[in-house]
Amino acid sequence: MLINPTIDMLRELGLYGMATAFQELDAQSEARGLEHGEWLAILLEREATMRRQKRFEARARAAKLRHDAQIENADFRAARGLDRNLFMALAGCDWIRKHHSLLITGPAGVGKSWLACALGHKACREDFSVAYHRVPRLFATLALARGDGRYGRILKSLAKTDLLILDDWGPEKLNDDQRRDLLEIIEDRYERRSTIVTSQVVKADWRRNVASQLEMRHWLRQSAPDRTGWAGLQG
C-alpha cells in the first residue's frame, strides 16, 4: 500500500496529528497486527492530543503570564502561610467553572504573582482563556485608550476573558478615573467570569484605598465563595 498519498491527504485536511501517527505506525512492524478500529483509535487520539496542546500553547501565549509557573512546582515548605489543600483545590479550576474569584494577599516577596501565574497556567491547560495584567500598567493603558478610541474595545476584551489576573494592586489610593475603570471591569465580570487579584493591601484597608465612591459590595461583604463568589488565599 502506498501511504504517501494518504499522509498528504490527511495534511491537506489539517489532520497533522493523524498524519504523523499514521506514518509512525506504518514504520512499526508490530502495528500491522492491529485491527482497523485500533488503528483508527490511535490516530484519533494523537490528533486530539495535538489539538489540545496547540490550544494550550495559543492560550498561554495570549495570557502573557509574568512567570513561567506551574502548579507542580509550588513550594509549600516556605513559611508564608500557604494552605496546601486550598491551593490544590483551586488548581482543579472548579471555581473558574462556577465563576468565583480569588484574592491573594501577603507582603512583598512571598510569591503572590507566582501563585497567580501558576493558577493561570493551569487554567490555560483546562482550556480557559486567561489574561494577565499588572494593575498600574492596566490603568495606564486604559487612560491612553480613552483618547484613541480603544477604551470600549479593551473593556469588552477583559469582560470576555474566562480568567483575568489583576496583579500587584498596590497601596496607592485610586483616582476618579481608576475607580470608574475598576468598577466597569468588576461589574462586567461579576458572576459571569473569574478574577484573581493579588495585593499587599489587607482587605480591611480596601475601602480607604479605593474610596467610598466605588461600590465594593461584591468584594467586601465576606470572602467566602458561597456568599460573594470570592475566596481568599494567603501568599
N, C-alpha and C positions, 0 to 999 in steps of 0.2 A: 504493500500500500504506500502510495506517495503521500507523505504527511505535510510537505511544504505548502501545497495549495490550501489545506485545511488550516494550518497555522496562519497563513496570510489572510484567510477569510476571517478568522477569529480576531485578528488585529484590526482589520478594516471595520469590524463591528464594535471595536473598542473593548473587546474582551481579552485584555492583555494578561490577566491572571490565568485565565483558562489556556491561553496560547502557551504561556511559559510552562504550566503544569503538563500540558499535552506533550510538549517537547521533552520534558524530563521523564515522563512515564514511558514514552516510546523508546528512550535510551536504556531503560531498565528491563532486562530480560524477565525478571520475576513478575513484572507488572503485566506481562502478556497473558498470564493465567487469570487475571481478574475478569469478572463479568462486566458486561456493558454498563449495567447500573452502578457498579462500583467505580468504574472509570468516570462516569458522569458525576457521581457524588464527590469524588476527589477534585475534579475540575471546577465544580460549582463552589466548593469550599475554598479553593485557592482564590477564585475570583472574588468571593465575598470578603475574604481576609484582606486582599489587596485593596479593595474599595474602602473598607473600614480604615485601613492605615492611611490611605490618601485623604480621606475626610478628616482624620485626626490631624495630619500634618497641615492641612489647609486651615483648620480651626486654630491650631497652635500658632501658626504664622499670623493669622488675623488678630489673635488675642494680644500679641506683643507683651507677653509677661516679662516682668522685670528680672525674675530669677528663673533659671532652669531647675526648678524644684519639683521633686516627686514625692508622693506620699510615703513610698518605701524607704526614703532616706531621712525621714523625720527623726530627730534626736530627742527621745523622751527622758534622757538621763540628765539633761541640763536643768538646773534649779530655776525654773521660770514659771512653775505652777501650771504647766500644760496637762490637761486631763486627757490621758491616752484613749480611754474608752470613748469620750465625746468626740475627739478628733477622728478616730477611726470610723465612728458612726457617720460623721459628716462626710468622710471620704466615700461613703456609699451613694451620695448625691440624692438621696430621697428628699432632702429638704429643698433641693432645687426643683424637683418634680412637683413639690407641694407649694412652690412659690414663697418659701420662707426666706429669711435673710439672716445675716451673721455679722456681729460686731466683734472685732478682735482688738483688745486694748492691752496696754502694757507700756513700760518705759522704753526709751530709745535703746536699740541694740539687742533686744531679746528675740528678734526674728519674726515680727508680725507680718512683714511683707513677704517673707519666705513662706510662711504658713499659708497666706492668702494665695500666693502663686502656686503652691503645691495643690491646693484645692481647685484652683483654676485649671491646672494641667489635667487633673483627674476628670474635671467636667468636660474638657475637650475630648478625652478618651471615651466619655459616656455620650458623645455626640451632641453636646450642648454648645451653643455659641457663647464665646467669652470675650470680654473686652477689659483691659487693664488701663487705669488712668491714675496718675498721681493727682491728688485734688488741686494743689496750686496750679499745675500746668493746665488742668482741665478748665479751671475758672479763667485762666489767661486766654485759652483757646476760644472759649465762649464769648469773652469780652471782644475779641477781634472779630468773631463771627457775626456779632450784631451789626458791624459796619460793612461787611462784604456780602451779606445775604445768605450766609451759610447757617445761621443760628437755628432755624427750624429744622433744617436737614440733619444737623448734628444731634439735636434733641430726639428726633424721630429714630435715628440710628441707635442711640442709647436706650430708648424705650423698647426696642425690638430685641435687644441682646438678652439671651437667657440668663447669663450671669455677668453682672457688672461689678468690677473690683475698683473701689474708690480708696486708694492707698494714701497714707500719710496725711490724714486730716490733722492739722497742727493746732496749737493753742491760740492762734490769732483769731480775733473776732471778725466775723464776716461783714462785708459792707452790704449795702442795699441790693446791688445787682447780684452779688454772690448768693444772698439769701433767696432771691427770686429764682436763680438758676437751680439751687439745691431743691427748692420746693417743686419746681417743674419736674426735675429728674425723679424725685421720690414719688410724687403723685402719679406720674406716668407708669411707674413700676409697681406700686403698692398692690399686693395680691395678684399681680399679673406676671412678674418676673422676680428673680432673686438678686440680692445685692450683698456684697461683702464690703464693710467699712473697717479700715484699720486706723487706730488713733492712739496718741499718747494721752488724750483728754479722757478723764473718767466721766461716766455718764452723768453724774451729778452736776458737772460743770457745762454740759452741752447747752442748756438754756441761756446761760450767761454769754457763751461764745457765739451762739447763733443769734441770740436776742429774741425778744418776745414776739417780734413781728412775724417770725416764721412759725407756722403751726406745726408742732412736733408731736402731735398726739400719736402718730403711727410709730414713732421711735421710742418715746419715753414713758409710756404708761407702765409697762413691765418688759423685761427682756425675755419672758417665757414665750416660746413659739406657739403655744396653744391659744394665746390671747392676742398677740400682735403680729405673729409671723417672724419675730426677731429672736435669735438665740445669741448667747454671749460666750466668748472663748477668751480666756486669759492667756496672752502670749508671754 
